[in-house]
Amino acid sequence: MNPIALLSVDAALAEILARMEALPPRRVAIDEALGLVLGSDIRSSENLPPFPNSAMDGFAVRAADVASATRETPVRLKVLADAPAGSVLHCEVTSGTSVRIMTGAELPPGTEAVVPVEHTRSTPLEVEIHRPVRTGGNLRMAGEDVHAGETILTQGMTVRPAEIGLLAAIGCTQVCVLPAPRVGVMTTGTELVGAEQRPGPGQIRDANIHALCAQIKAVGALAIGFPRVPDRREAVTAAIRETLDTCDVVLTNGGVSAGDYDFMKETLERLGAVQVFCQVNQKPGRPLVFWMLQGKPIFSLPGNPVAAMVCFELYVRPALRKMLGQPLLFRPRVEAALAEDYRKGEQDRRTHFLRVQARCEASGWVATSTGPQGSGILSSMTRANAIAVIPEAAGDLKAGAIVSLHLTDLPEDH
């Protein structure tokens, strides 16, 4: 398609998502699968538990033997043996006998129930039972959790700690998953220095690479930070080539405006990148540019820190979630009343994204501005838990006006 200037927010997002595809599935160790999406069903080859065992520390008994047991009139049984976890006993529990057994130990033949140790008093050779127990009480039977041949996890599920535990329990040490994309981050600007350095005249610390890498990690992708790129054509070209060689997605930061030292656009065009769109009708983040090169998406994010983070949140995050195979792409959205007036300008026909603190009150959601909304005021992001969307068609808004919120501290729900 031909590049379209000043796309709407919704149109820009649609163009991006239409080009996002999951990477080919691969097998990984289960300890590397956390947060990833399964690429195939998992079927258990064995029962879990693999054998009947005790759910409590206590005494294996015949239920009928202890049916009349009370603390006042205890039932006395002979103790045949001890069964610690990991042992296998061949003696049989018969009427009038018991086996001292630990949690997880295989049940001796003849066991109908286990009396918890706290309901007994014992010597090495005899036990007093102070309470009855029903048949099957405190037993875990073979296959009670998982049956051999059962599908325990299905394609498309996200692997959480519980899934990893279950996989380990059935002896499945590798799984097929949709891998996390490697996202390369290039920050550009001769004026940038490291966060650990004291800036000299005309210099600023590079906060963006840290914030963007953190956002990438938060979504579950792999963040690859590249050295800062000075404003020179050859440096920008070399950095783009290196990033494309090693990453699945590229984020460039800065250098996309029309200044004499903004070389990102011309360099990408010279390398054969297809510009899907250039600029979005929004504030902050209007200079956002989206490209495809060698089948890989490239997001050219604006250099101002708030604009870069907002563009990531609204466009890059859902795109990466789609690449991860996640079915839910978007944060929760609610309607909220503005706590104060907002001056947008009657002639301003851009969508505005307002950093707000959202809270749910008895009357509904309320959104309070986190302070000055300039695209360089990073502290306003630290106080925000939502982004209020002021539509293109809206002008100035009075306190109480209803706006849509993206709740940025909550996980995606649609």
C-alpha positions in Angstrom: 0.0 0.0 0.0 1.0 3.6 -0.4 2.1 5.4 2.8 -0.8 7.2 4.4 0.0 10.4 6.3 -1.8 11.0 9.6 -3.7 7.8 10.0 -6.3 7.6 12.8 -5.3 5.7 15.9 -7.5 2.8 15.1 -6.4 2.6 11.4 -2.7 2.7 12.5 -3.3 -0.1 15.0 -5.1 -2.2 12.4 -2.3 -1.8 9.9 0.2 -3.0 12.4 -1.8 -6.0 13.7 -2.5 -7.2 10.2 1.2 -7.8 9.7 2.0 -9.5 13.0 2.5 -13.2 12.9 3.8 -15.7 15.5 7.2 -17.1 15.1 7.5 -20.8 14.1 7.0 -23.1 17.2 10.0 -24.7 18.8 10.8 -27.1 21.6 12.2 -25.7 24.7 13.0 -27.0 28.2 10.0 -26.5 30.5 12.0 -24.1 32.7 12.3 -21.8 29.7 8.6 -22.0 28.8 7.1 -19.7 31.5 4.8 -17.1 30.0 4.9 -18.6 26.5 2.0 -20.1 24.5 1.8 -23.8 23.9 2.2 -24.8 20.2 0.6 -28.2 20.6 -1.5 -30.3 23.0 0.3 -32.2 25.8 -0.9 -35.7 26.5 0.2 -37.6 29.6 1.9 -41.0 29.1 1.3 -42.0 32.8 -1.0 -41.8 35.7 -0.5 -39.1 38.3 -0.1 -40.1 41.1 1.6 -43.2 39.7 0.5 -45.4 42.6 -2.0 -45.1 45.5 -0.5 -43.2 48.4 -1.3 -41.6 51.7 -2.4 -38.0 51.8 -1.5 -37.7 55.5 1.0 -38.7 58.2 -0.9 -41.3 60.2 -1.9 -45.0 60.3 -3.1 -47.2 57.4 -6.2 -49.1 58.7 -9.3 -51.0 57.8 -12.2 -48.6 58.1 -14.5 -51.0 59.9 -11.9 -51.5 62.6 -12.1 -47.9 63.7 -15.8 -47.2 63.1 -16.5 -47.0 66.9 -13.3 -45.2 67.9 -13.6 -42.2 70.3 -11.2 -40.4 72.6 -13.0 -42.0 75.6 -13.2 -45.4 74.0 -10.2 -45.7 71.7 -9.6 -48.7 69.4 -6.3 -50.4 69.8 -4.5 -51.9 66.8 -1.2 -53.7 66.3 1.4 -51.7 64.3 2.9 -54.1 61.7 5.6 -51.8 60.3 6.6 -48.2 59.3 6.1 -46.9 55.8 8.1 -43.8 55.2 7.8 -42.0 51.8 9.8 -43.8 49.2 9.3 -47.2 50.7 7.4 -50.2 49.4 5.9 -52.6 52.0 4.7 -56.1 51.3 2.9 -56.7 54.5 -1.0 -56.6 54.3 -3.2 -54.5 56.6 -5.7 -56.9 58.0 -8.4 -56.7 60.6 -6.9 -55.6 63.9 -3.6 -54.3 62.4 -2.3 -51.1 61.0 0.8 -49.6 59.4 2.5 -46.3 60.5 2.6 -44.3 57.2 4.0 -41.0 56.0 2.5 -38.6 53.5 3.2 -39.8 49.9 4.1 -43.3 50.9 2.6 -46.1 48.8 -0.3 -47.7 50.5 0.2 -51.2 51.8 -2.2 -53.9 50.5 -5.5 -54.0 52.4 -5.4 -50.3 53.3 -8.9 -48.8 53.3 -8.2 -45.4 55.0 -5.5 -43.4 56.8 -6.2 -42.0 60.3 -4.3 -38.7 60.8 -1.5 -39.0 63.4 -3.2 -36.2 65.5 -6.1 -38.5 66.1 -4.0 -41.2 67.6 -1.6 -42.1 70.4 1.0 -44.8 69.7 3.9 -46.9 70.9 6.3 -48.7 68.4 4.1 -51.8 68.6 0.5 -50.4 69.1 -1.7 -47.5 68.3 -4.8 -46.0 69.9 -7.3 -44.7 67.4 -9.4 -41.8 68.8 -11.6 -41.0 65.8 -13.3 -43.0 63.0 -12.4 -42.6 59.4 -14.5 -43.4 56.3 -13.4 -45.8 53.6 -11.1 -43.9 51.2 -10.4 -41.2 53.8 -7.0 -39.5 53.4 -6.0 -41.6 50.4 -4.7 -40.5 47.0 -5.5 -43.1 44.3 -3.4 -43.8 41.2 -4.5 -41.5 38.3 -6.6 -39.3 40.7 -5.0 -36.2 39.3 -4.1 -37.3 35.7 -4.9 -40.5 33.8 -2.5 -42.0 31.3 -3.5 -40.9 27.8 -5.3 -37.8 29.1 -4.7 -34.4 27.4 -3.6 -32.2 30.2 -2.7 -29.0 28.4 -4.0 -27.7 25.1 -2.5 -25.7 22.3 -2.9 -22.0 22.8 -2.6 -22.1 26.6 -0.1 -19.8 28.3 2.4 -21.7 30.4 2.3 -20.6 34.1 4.1 -22.0 37.1 1.3 -24.5 37.7 1.6 -25.8 34.2 5.4 -26.2 34.6 4.8 -28.1 37.8 2.3 -30.5 36.2 4.6 -31.1 33.2 7.5 -32.0 35.6 5.3 -34.3 37.5 4.5 -36.4 34.5 8.1 -36.4 33.3 7.6 -34.0 30.4 10.8 -32.0 30.3 10.4 -30.3 26.9 7.4 -28.6 25.3 6.5 -27.0 21.9 5.9 -23.3 22.4 5.6 -20.1 20.3 8.9 -18.5 21.1 9.3 -15.0 22.5 10.3 -12.5 19.7 13.7 -10.9 20.1 13.1 -7.1 20.0 16.1 -4.9 19.2 16.1 -1.4 20.6 18.2 1.3 18.9 18.2 4.8 20.5 19.7 7.5 18.4 21.2 10.9 19.1 24.7 12.2 19.5 23.5 14.1 22.6 22.8 10.8 24.5 25.0 9.4 27.3 24.6 6.4 29.5 22.5 6.6 32.7 25.6 6.0 34.7 27.3 9.1 33.3 27.2 12.7 34.2 26.0 14.6 31.2 28.3 17.3 29.7 27.1 20.5 28.0 24.2 19.8 25.6 24.0 16.1 26.7 21.2 14.1 28.3 21.0 10.6 29.8 19.5 7.9 27.6 16.4 7.0 29.7 14.5 5.7 26.7 16.5 2.5 26.1 15.9 1.5 29.7 12.2 2.3 29.7 11.6 0.6 26.3 13.5 -2.6 27.3 11.5 -2.7 30.5 8.3 -2.5 28.5 9.5 -5.3 26.2 10.3 -7.5 29.1 7.0 -6.7 30.8 5.1 -8.0 27.7 7.1 -11.3 27.7 9.4 -10.6 24.8 13.2 -10.6 24.8 14.7 -7.1 24.9 18.0 -6.6 23.1 19.5 -3.2 23.8 22.0 -2.0 21.2 24.7 0.7 21.8 23.4 4.3 21.3 23.7 5.4 17.7 25.2 8.8 16.9 23.5 11.0 14.3 25.7 9.9 11.4 24.4 8.1 8.3 26.9 5.4 8.3 26.4 4.7 12.0 22.6 4.5 11.6 23.0 2.2 8.6 25.3 -0.2 10.4 23.1 -0.3 13.5 20.0 -1.1 11.5 21.7 -3.9 9.6 23.1 -5.4 12.9 19.7 -5.3 14.5 17.9 -6.9 11.6 20.5 -9.7 11.6 19.9 -10.7 15.2 16.3 -9.7 16.0 12.7 -10.4 15.0 11.4 -6.9 15.7 13.2 -3.6 15.6 12.4 -0.5 17.7 14.2 2.7 16.6 13.9 5.6 18.9 14.5 9.2 17.7 15.7 10.4 14.3 12.4 10.3 12.5 11.6 14.0 12.3 12.6 16.3 9.5 15.8 17.7 11.0 19.1 17.9 9.2 20.5 15.1 11.4 17.5 12.8 11.4 18.7 10.0 9.2 16.4 7.1 10.2 13.8 7.5 7.4 16.2 7.9 4.5 18.4 5.0 5.8 15.5 2.6 6.0 14.2 3.6 2.6 17.7 3.1 1.1 17.8 -0.4 2.7 14.5 -1.3 1.0 12.1 -0.9 3.9 8.4 -0.5 3.0 6.8 2.3 4.9 3.4 1.2 5.9 2.5 4.5 7.4 4.1 7.7 8.5 2.6 9.7 11.4 -0.5 9.2 13.3 -3.2 11.8 14.1 -2.4 11.8 17.9 -0.7 13.6 20.7 1.8 12.6 22.0 3.4 10.3 19.4 2.5 11.9 16.1 5.9 11.0 14.4 5.4 7.2 14.8 6.4 5.4 11.6 5.8 1.7 10.9 7.9 -0.2 8.4 8.4 -3.8 7.1 11.9 -4.9 6.0 13.0 -8.5 5.3 9.6 -9.6 6.6 10.3 -8.0 10.0 8.3 -5.2 11.6 10.2 -1.9 12.4 8.7 0.6 14.7 10.3 4.1 14.5 9.2 5.6 17.8 9.5 9.3 18.6 12.4 10.4 20.7 10.5 12.2 23.5 10.3 9.7 26.4 6.6 9.9 27.1 5.7 9.8 23.4 7.9 6.7 23.0 6.3 4.9 26.0 2.8 5.8 25.0 3.4 4.5 21.4 4.8 1.3 22.8 1.9 0.8 25.1 -0.8 1.4 22.5 0.8 -0.1 19.4 3.9 -2.2 20.1 2.6 -4.1 23.2 -0.5 -5.5 21.4 1.6 -6.3 18.4 4.1 -8.3 20.5 1.3 -10.1 22.2 0.0 -11.2 18.9 3.4 -12.4 17.9 3.5 -14.4 21.2 0.3 -16.1 20.3 -1.6 -14.5 23.1 -5.4 -14.4 22.4 -6.0 -11.2 24.5 -4.3 -8.2 23.0 -5.7 -5.1 24.8 -5.8 -3.7 28.3 -9.2 -3.3 30.1 -11.2 -0.3 29.0 -13.7 1.6 31.1 -15.6 4.8 30.9 -14.6 7.5 33.4 -15.4 11.0 34.4 -12.7 13.6 34.2 -11.9 15.2 37.6 -11.0 18.5 36.1 -11.3 20.5 32.9 -9.1 19.6 29.9 -8.1 22.2 27.3 -7.6 20.4 24.0 -8.4 23.3 21.6 -11.5 23.5 19.5 -9.4 23.4 16.3 -7.3 20.5 17.4 -8.6 17.4 15.6 -6.0 14.9 16.9 -6.7 12.1 19.4 -5.1 13.1 22.7 -3.7 10.6 25.2 -3.9 12.0 28.7 -1.9 10.4 31.6 -4.2 9.9 34.5 -4.7 8.3 37.9 -7.9 6.2 37.6 -9.9 5.2 40.6 -13.2 3.4 41.0 -15.6 5.2 43.3 -19.2 4.4 44.3 -20.5 6.6 41.4 -18.1 5.0 38.9 -14.6 5.5 37.5 -12.9 8.9 37.9 -9.7 10.0 36.1 -7.4 12.7 37.5 -4.6 14.2 35.5 -1.1 13.3 36.8 0.2 16.7 36.0 1.7 18.6 33.0 1.2 16.5 29.8 4.3 17.5 27.8 5.8 14.6 25.9 9.1 15.1 27.7 7.6 15.0 31.3 8.5 11.4 32.3 7.5 11.9 35.9 3.8 12.1 34.9 4.1 8.5 33.7 5.2 7.3 37.1 2.0 8.6 38.6 -0.3 7.2 35.9 -2.2 3.9 36.0 -4.3 4.7 32.9 -4.4 6.6 29.7 -7.5 8.6 28.9 -8.4 8.9 25.3 -9.7 12.3 24.1 -11.2 11.6 20.6 -10.3 13.5 17.5 -13.7 15.2 17.3 -13.7 16.4 20.9 -12.8 20.0 21.8 -12.2 21.4 25.3 -13.8 19.2 28.0 -15.3 20.2 31.3 -14.8 18.3 34.6 -17.3 15.4 34.6 -17.0 14.7 30.9 -16.9 11.0 30.2 -13.8 9.6 28.4 -12.5 6.1 27.7 -9.6 4.8 29.8 -6.9 2.2 29.0 -6.1 0.7 32.4 -2.4 0.2 31.9 -1.6 -1.5 35.3 -4.0 -4.4 34.6 -3.5 -7.4 32.3 -5.2 -7.6 29.0 -8.8 -8.8 29.0 -9.8 -8.7 25.3 
